[in-house]
Amino acid sequence: MTLWKEGVLQSFPFAESEPQVLETMTSLAHQLGFDYCAYGLRMPIPLSNPPVAMLCNYPVAWAEQYTARNYLAIDPTVRQAMKSTSAFAWSEETFSSERVFWEEARSFGLREGLASVCRDTGGVSGMLSLVRSGEAITEIEWQAISARVLQLTEAVHWTFRGLVTPRLCPELNAKLSPREADILRWTGDGKTAQQVAEVLRISERTINFHLRNAMAKLNAANKTEATLRAAVLGLL
């Protein structure tokens, strides 16, 4: 276990591009006994249509079909992951609501798999999928590899996140000053700029100055959006 953990921790810091992350992830997935792997990252904002990034070594034809038909919207493993706090193995029940999708995936050799979820304090969520075309995942096997799966999930998550968030969600790197964060908290409680000024004993002009700075950092159109984004991103 120690050698595995050290190997995981030493491998990913050298991954400086998405193809390198995929290559490292694939190699470690093979060590765990899986032919295929994928990692999907979901950004926290905008709430209406959050960007998603994915790495996978699935058969090209299946990956293209998955994208073209927008299977992300119906993928039962994604649905379960959004409600789950732990890793889970695929089962007949997992795909009971999407039998056509399930049969199509199996026709490409994606027959047995598991998913492991990661959510961080910045609101970014991710899911690692490890898949193979052969034997089912037994309880004994799962007990043997579960800790390694979690370590791999964490390593991929933070490495992949670091590569794509500057492009997909630059607001995650925003740094609010203590005063900006304080004002947004009071704003989130429904107070006007004048009321916040009275609470903090500073001028309303100063309150608006800090609000404008926070809005710019968070790429927000108004103070309400800035407050919501700051809360979702864990900045308050």
C-alpha positions as CSV (number, residue, x, y, z in Angstrom):
1,M,0.0,0.0,0.0
2,T,2.8,2.4,0.9
3,L,4.6,1.8,-2.4
4,W,1.3,2.3,-4.3
5,K,0.6,5.6,-2.5
6,E,4.1,6.9,-3.1
7,G,3.9,5.9,-6.7
8,V,0.6,7.8,-7.2
9,L,1.9,10.9,-5.4
10,Q,5.1,10.9,-7.3
11,S,3.6,10.3,-10.7
12,F,1.0,13.2,-11.0
13,P,3.2,16.2,-10.1
14,F,5.1,15.6,-13.4
15,A,1.8,15.6,-15.4
16,E,1.9,19.1,-17.0
17,S,-0.8,18.5,-19.6
18,E,-4.1,16.7,-19.9
19,P,-2.7,13.9,-22.1
20,Q,0.0,13.3,-19.5
21,V,-2.7,13.1,-16.8
22,L,-4.6,10.6,-18.9
23,E,-1.5,8.6,-19.6
24,T,-0.6,8.4,-15.9
25,M,-4.2,7.6,-14.9
26,T,-4.5,4.9,-17.5
27,S,-1.2,3.2,-16.3
28,L,-2.5,3.2,-12.7
29,A,-5.9,1.9,-13.8
30,H,-4.2,-1.0,-15.5
31,Q,-2.3,-1.8,-12.3
32,L,-5.7,-2.0,-10.6
33,G,-7.0,-4.4,-13.2
34,F,-9.1,-2.1,-15.4
35,D,-8.9,-1.7,-19.2
36,Y,-10.5,1.7,-19.3
37,C,-10.7,4.8,-17.2
38,A,-12.3,8.3,-17.2
39,Y,-12.3,11.4,-15.1
40,G,-15.0,14.0,-15.3
41,L,-14.8,17.4,-13.7
42,R,-17.8,19.7,-13.2
43,M,-17.2,23.3,-12.4
44,P,-19.4,25.0,-9.8
45,I,-20.4,28.1,-11.9
46,P,-22.4,29.2,-13.7
47,L,-25.2,27.4,-12.0
48,S,-27.4,27.2,-15.1
49,N,-24.8,25.5,-17.3
50,P,-21.6,24.5,-15.4
51,P,-18.7,23.6,-17.7
52,V,-17.5,20.0,-17.7
53,A,-14.1,18.6,-18.6
54,M,-13.3,14.9,-19.3
55,L,-10.4,12.7,-19.8
56,C,-10.9,9.1,-20.9
57,N,-9.3,6.2,-22.8
58,Y,-12.6,4.7,-23.9
59,P,-12.9,3.3,-27.4
60,V,-13.0,6.3,-29.7
61,A,-16.3,5.3,-31.3
62,W,-18.0,5.1,-27.9
63,A,-16.5,8.4,-26.7
64,E,-17.7,10.2,-29.8
65,Q,-21.2,8.6,-29.5
66,Y,-21.3,9.6,-25.9
67,T,-20.6,13.2,-26.7
68,A,-22.7,13.4,-29.9
69,R,-25.8,12.1,-28.1
70,N,-25.2,14.0,-24.9
71,Y,-25.2,10.9,-22.8
72,L,-23.7,12.9,-20.0
73,A,-27.3,14.1,-19.3
74,I,-28.6,10.6,-18.8
75,D,-25.6,8.6,-17.7
76,P,-26.8,6.7,-14.5
77,T,-23.4,6.6,-13.0
78,V,-23.2,10.4,-13.1
79,R,-26.6,10.7,-11.5
80,Q,-25.6,8.3,-8.7
81,A,-22.3,10.1,-8.2
82,M,-24.1,13.4,-7.8
83,K,-26.0,11.9,-4.8
84,S,-23.2,9.7,-3.5
85,T,-20.5,10.5,-0.9
86,S,-18.5,7.3,-1.5
87,A,-17.3,5.0,-4.3
88,F,-19.7,2.4,-5.7
89,A,-19.5,-0.5,-8.1
90,W,-21.8,-0.7,-11.2
91,S,-24.8,-3.0,-10.9
92,E,-27.9,-3.9,-12.8
93,E,-29.8,-1.6,-10.6
94,T,-27.5,1.3,-11.5
95,F,-28.6,1.1,-15.2
96,S,-32.2,-0.1,-14.7
97,S,-33.6,3.3,-15.9
98,E,-31.4,3.5,-19.0
99,R,-31.3,0.0,-20.5
100,V,-30.5,1.2,-24.0
101,F,-27.6,3.3,-22.8
102,W,-26.3,0.3,-20.8
103,E,-26.5,-2.1,-23.7
104,E,-24.7,0.3,-26.0
105,A,-21.9,0.8,-23.5
106,R,-21.6,-3.0,-23.1
107,S,-21.4,-3.4,-26.9
108,F,-18.2,-1.4,-26.7
109,G,-16.7,-3.5,-24.0
110,L,-17.6,-1.4,-21.0
111,R,-19.2,-4.1,-19.0
112,E,-18.0,-3.9,-15.4
113,G,-16.9,-0.8,-13.5
114,L,-16.9,1.4,-10.5
115,A,-17.0,5.1,-9.8
116,S,-15.3,7.2,-7.1
117,V,-16.4,10.7,-6.3
118,C,-14.4,13.7,-5.2
119,R,-15.8,17.1,-4.1
120,D,-13.6,19.9,-2.9
121,T,-14.2,23.1,-0.9
122,G,-14.2,25.2,-4.1
123,G,-17.3,23.5,-5.3
124,V,-15.6,21.5,-8.0
125,S,-16.9,17.9,-8.2
126,G,-15.3,15.0,-10.0
127,M,-15.9,11.3,-10.8
128,L,-13.3,8.6,-11.6
129,S,-14.6,5.7,-13.6
130,L,-12.7,2.5,-13.8
131,V,-14.1,0.0,-16.3
132,R,-13.2,-3.4,-17.9
133,S,-14.8,-5.8,-20.3
134,G,-14.0,-8.9,-18.2
135,E,-14.8,-10.3,-14.8
136,A,-17.3,-8.7,-12.3
137,I,-15.9,-6.8,-9.4
138,T,-16.2,-9.0,-6.3
139,E,-16.5,-7.9,-2.8
140,I,-13.1,-9.3,-2.0
141,E,-11.5,-7.4,-4.9
142,W,-13.3,-4.2,-3.9
143,Q,-12.0,-4.4,-0.3
144,A,-8.5,-5.0,-1.6
145,I,-8.4,-2.0,-4.0
146,S,-10.8,0.6,-2.4
147,A,-8.1,2.6,-0.6
148,R,-6.0,2.8,-3.8
149,V,-9.1,3.9,-5.8
150,L,-9.6,6.8,-3.4
151,Q,-6.0,7.8,-3.6
152,L,-6.1,7.7,-7.3
153,T,-9.3,9.8,-7.4
154,E,-7.7,12.5,-5.2
155,A,-4.6,12.6,-7.2
156,V,-6.3,12.9,-10.6
157,H,-8.8,15.4,-9.2
158,W,-6.3,17.9,-8.0
159,T,-3.9,17.5,-11.0
160,F,-6.7,17.8,-13.6
161,R,-8.4,20.6,-11.7
162,G,-5.2,22.6,-11.7
163,L,-4.9,22.3,-15.4
164,V,-8.5,23.2,-16.5
165,T,-9.9,25.6,-14.0
166,P,-7.9,28.6,-15.2
167,R,-9.7,28.1,-18.6
168,L,-13.1,26.9,-17.4
169,C,-13.5,28.7,-14.1
170,P,-10.9,31.3,-13.4
171,E,-13.1,32.7,-10.6
172,L,-11.9,29.7,-8.5
173,N,-8.5,31.5,-8.2
174,A,-10.1,34.8,-7.0
175,K,-8.7,36.1,-3.7
176,L,-11.1,38.3,-1.8
177,S,-9.8,40.7,0.8
178,P,-11.2,40.2,4.3
179,R,-13.2,43.4,3.9
180,E,-14.7,42.3,0.6
181,A,-15.7,39.0,2.0
182,D,-17.2,40.6,5.1
183,I,-19.3,43.0,2.9
184,L,-20.5,40.1,0.7
185,R,-21.6,38.2,3.8
186,W,-23.7,41.1,5.0
187,T,-25.0,41.5,1.4
188,G,-26.0,37.8,1.4
189,D,-28.0,38.5,4.5
190,G,-30.1,41.0,2.6
191,K,-28.6,44.2,3.8
192,T,-28.3,47.2,1.5
193,A,-25.0,49.1,1.0
194,Q,-26.2,51.8,3.3
195,Q,-27.1,49.2,6.0
196,V,-23.7,47.4,5.6
197,A,-22.0,50.8,6.0
198,E,-23.8,51.4,9.3
199,V,-22.9,48.0,10.6
200,L,-19.2,48.3,9.7
201,R,-19.1,52.0,10.5
202,I,-17.6,53.0,7.2
203,S,-18.9,55.1,4.4
204,E,-21.4,53.8,1.8
205,R,-18.9,55.0,-0.8
206,T,-16.3,52.6,0.6
207,I,-18.8,49.8,0.7
208,N,-19.6,50.3,-3.0
209,F,-15.8,50.5,-3.8
210,H,-15.2,47.0,-2.2
211,L,-18.3,45.6,-3.9
212,R,-17.1,46.7,-7.3
213,N,-13.7,45.1,-6.7
214,A,-15.4,41.8,-5.6
215,M,-17.6,41.9,-8.6
216,A,-14.6,42.3,-10.9
217,K,-12.7,39.5,-9.3
218,L,-15.7,37.1,-9.6
219,N,-16.7,38.2,-13.1
220,A,-20.2,39.1,-11.7
221,A,-22.7,41.5,-13.2
222,N,-24.0,42.7,-9.9
223,K,-23.5,42.3,-6.2
224,T,-26.1,39.6,-5.9
225,E,-24.3,37.4,-8.4
226,A,-21.0,38.2,-6.7
227,T,-22.3,37.1,-3.4
228,L,-23.8,33.9,-4.8
229,R,-20.6,33.1,-6.6
230,A,-18.4,33.8,-3.6
231,A,-20.6,31.5,-1.5
232,V,-20.6,28.7,-4.0
233,L,-16.8,28.9,-4.5
234,G,-16.3,28.6,-0.7
235,L,-14.8,32.1,-0.4
236,L,-17.1,33.3,2.4
